[in-house]
Amino acid sequence: MKRRHSLTLIAAATLGLSLGTSSGALAAEPIKVAVTAPLTGGSAPMGVSLRDGIKLAAAEINAQGGVLGRPLLLIERDDEGKNERGAQVVQELINKEGVVAALGIVNTGVALASQRFYQEAKIPVITGVATGSTVTRQFLPPQYPDNYVFRVAASDSLQAAMIVEEAVTRRGFKKVAILADSTNYGQLGREDLEKALAKKGITPVAVEKFNVKDVDMTPQLLKAKAAGAQVVLTYAIGPELAQIANGMVKLGWKVPMLGSWTLSMSNFIDNAGPNGEGARMPQTFIQEPTSPRRKAFIEAYQRAYKVERMPSPVSAAQGYDSVYLLAAAIKQAGTTEGPKVREALENLKEPVEGVITTYVKPFSREDHETVDERLPVMGEVRKGQVVYAYDDDRKRVAAAGK
């Protein structure tokens, strides 16, 4: 699937033009695509960025005539980051709106509660953020003959291995504490961290849990400190992660903070302020113009949404790329019929150029993950931005983008 990537074309994808089409596609019946994400609440930076990245890609595709001569019509719903709400809106999108494909989903619990309805309806869904390791394994053979759930994101098992490699192997910490929230995301991620640590022969000196919206992490931090923890590993979302960083400073106990990719969220960086400096996390995309393609995407996003820093660059990029993968599959299938689109996703014949990478056969029948251990890099919070923790990673990404 070949495309031009001029700044002018991408920049046309403003909020008001996100469904714009060329004149040839205007008269055609639109391809209805569901977009669900938390547009409000603590996960909103991820959800809004995801949705906005999707809208940029859809606008660009529509400006070139759509897919099969038909425009993409995005039908959005706010799942509020709640499992029951997610299940409700997905059923509505299937039964009332008649969507033929789906994008989005941020929270692991929401994914596990809602994607079953896409599976039952044989509607392909490409998850753009939810990272729980079980998300793409919920409907595997032999119990289910076909799996309709795909993902453009680094799974928690992959991230956990990176976090532990950074903490234990690269930086030499042996006494490790884990702080994770009580959600499906936090607890499944905590399990992945413990498994990754076990492979290194390490048992955490403290494993502590907290709830979403908790504002005082003092009890958990005191236990980790008393246990002699040299580093804190986290699995949670932005607001609570900021409470951890701020809590450590209040206690006069500042040890490195490493965690899942959510440490890159704007509501961690902004709420933690200077206390978040140095936090590290796996990233599939960092908001730096390391290639012409990335530069164009970043500038288009900034222009369209009137921001300098994306609330969640990873979410925006993964959402953007998921649209192009879906469009390539529909084009290859020659139809929007779910089973045929799923088959096309599992055997994409042409490379698909995204902003994270160029996808060459990203999925197979057995593997519905686009991201493997070769792709993510380690990011670090510096002066209110996420940058490459290691210059070698920056150089590698830049070389791959040429």
Summary of the structure (lengths in Angstrom):
residues: 402
radius of gyration: 20.5
end to end distance: 18.3
largest distance: 67.5
contacts: 1528
relative contact order: 0.14
helix: 46%
strand: 16%
